[in-house]
Amino acid sequence: MVSKLDSASVDADTIVQLSACGQAMIACAVLNLSHPAAELNQSVTLSSRQLIEFHWYPLFASSASAPVVGAFDSAVSVPIASLHFERVAVLYNIAAIHSILATATKRIDEAAMKSSIAGLQNAAGVLSHLLTLLPLLADEDDPEQDPMSPDFTPESIEALRDLCLAQAQEVFWQNGVLGKIKHALVSCLSCRSVSLHYSSALASANAAKTKLKETQWTGTWAFPDSLLSYMSIKAGHFNAVAQYRKSIDDLGANRYGDEIGRLEVADAAVKKALTVSKRGVADPVVRDLKSLQTVLTDNLARATKDNDLIYLSTPTPLSSLPPITPAAMARATTAAEIVSPLDHLQIGRLGKPLFEGLVPWQVHAAVKVYEDRRETFIKDEVLEKKGALDALSTRTLQELNLPAAIDAVLQPTALPASVLDQSREVKAEGGTEKLRSLMQDVRRVARVNQKLLNEAVALLSQESLEDGQLQAQYGAGAAHRVGSGEAQAALRTRADNLGGVMAAAGQSDQLVRNKFGEWETKLELLCGDEAQLDEFVPQVGASLTSGLKSTQSTTIRRLRSLIDDLHELRSARQSIIDDSRRFVDADTSVRSKIERAANDFLKKGASLSMSMFEGVFENELAKFDGLKQAMEQNGARTEDLVGHVKIAHASFVDSRRTDPALARRTQALEDLDGAYHKYREILTNLQEGLGFYNDLARLLTELRDSVKEFTQIRSHEVRHIEQELRAHMENLSMQSETKEEPVEEPRRRISPRKKTVPKATSSCPAPAAGVAELHGKAWDPSMGIRFG
């Protein structure tokens, strides 16, 4: 594999560093593997932190031939935004570099052979470690894209690992042969660690090829046939070598039957290997196999002749031959930097972690989840409860006409201060003129919205008319396009929905106007001066005031105290809201706590998920439980006070003397208090209605623009279709006239341009004047027109 790092929208300088690590692997042709190791360590640090897209190229682009070092086919690149994928791809390349360095070593002495063996064992160790990381890719994998890269199936990696082990064991065998060790030991070295490793690699490669036939990589990737042939020939070759070397040992031990049996087994293995396709296999490999066949043929002929003339031993069949005990010398070895990469950052030569100032994207998501939960908690448990309790206390006082009823009794000859305050507040905000101005604004915006809707509907109707005229003139099937009804369906639905919304809004507007008309007189009075208010509110005699001291003073004081308590509870609720805002502003430690939790999980090798932060969420949200409890206690107290107010008010009403003047004064104060609350209600309705129509105007403008674009496209289609149909009709007409005209002069050429072609008009339903007959049948509009 060869790396090619694509661009990513993260820190540019750091990406350059990471890219440099990846590109350095391509040119790494020395034993210093610091660049790939550095990228491996950095990719482990970055796992789950940033989505960076990396482009990698599979080892085998096709099954035609083996790859060339440093070459890749850009058409089969695998771009995946996964640092787990980048991590295993870097490991893949580290293994490739170990293998390249090992095979490039000239094995001319024992030191060179040891270096080659170490490289191949390291390559096998890296691939073995890579196998343990493949589940990380499966966790991220799309079920429809399995595997993420064709050479990252377990079977593919196992095949390459066993191939490295087979080559390492082959070098052990070569060293043993050069060292002239005993034939029995050479046989053991040849059997398991060479022949069996090659056989295992071949089986895994075939399994990988079969598995990929069921994926999207079918036909785009496979182990090359030449490599499969190479492994098959090598497996047969070293199986034969093992039997041949063991036969020499049997000859020395006078086991003549075993010698002949092993030579026969070796000869059969060589013949089977020679039947394998040798296309793409290196010539030295084939020559070694044929040379071994010559040696086996000569030795088998000699051994058979000697046995027939001298020893007379029965050749031992394969099933009875003592098995060759394997000597597995090659082992997969993995460097500490590969197994525990994080332990070698900060302290070694691999550098500091890249993006160490960044956090996994799951941390950002977790912080957002926490903030959403906190906002929802405050909204549900604090803000909405406050609104409900405020509405309860306000509604209760309005229904009981408090404190206006008390003011009417305590101040029989003067206007209550509450009435004067309400009058000044309304006049300061503009009074009835403000309401009338808002109602005019609402009507104006509503008319603009209705105009937008009418324009859109008119355009759709015009398009339907044009489509109907086209079909009436040329036939229903002549246009070869979707009809107007079907094409307009979505836009018609939007227009109908928005029209329904406009109708409902108009009804609501009428209700508000009716409400204003019902209360207009009292609202005008509330906006008047103090003299007008004083004239409207009747006064009662002083005898009533003196009588209150003995009959109602206690009840009134009790009722007034309860009303004051309700106001204090309202203020307390507002204080809770203020506290919640301060708590939110001060709640800045949650991000660091989530980061620490994420780092703890990452150190354990876990993949981050939102469920892992539930404990942090619960602990942090517990800080706001005090606000919830305070609001609940305030709510219980408010509900209790409302009950007491109703009871005290009933006592107040029962103890109040029947006096017509007092009743009229009470009613007048109730009317003024009601006018004040209606003013606030109507003002809120009009402001909300104006905002609603402004939002609706945006939707209607979008609808109108969409309809304009739609009708323009359809109108262009109509003109284009009419041009094509007219041209085709003229062509048919000219062809018909040419066939009917007799030819008087053989060399005369008839020019269609001299003919007068009748033009189709809207009053003529079918342009059939120029076509007398089509295949023996007269043309009519229902037939349509077929081109070609």
TAGIBEL-V71480 format. One record per helix or strand. SS is the DSSP state (@ for helix, = for strand). FROM is the first residue (numbers start at 1). TO is the last residue. Records with the same first field share a line. If there is no record, write none. Layout:
BEGIN
SS=FROM-TO  FROM-TO
END
This chain:
BEGIN
==3-5  54-57  77-80  774-774  777-777
@=12-26  34-46  74-76  83-104  110-140  150-152  154-178  183-212  225-252  256-274  283-311  318-320  336-339  341-344  361-399  404-410  417-428  431-474  484-487  489-526  530-536  542-551  553-586  590-603  610-655  660-740  752-754  781-783
END
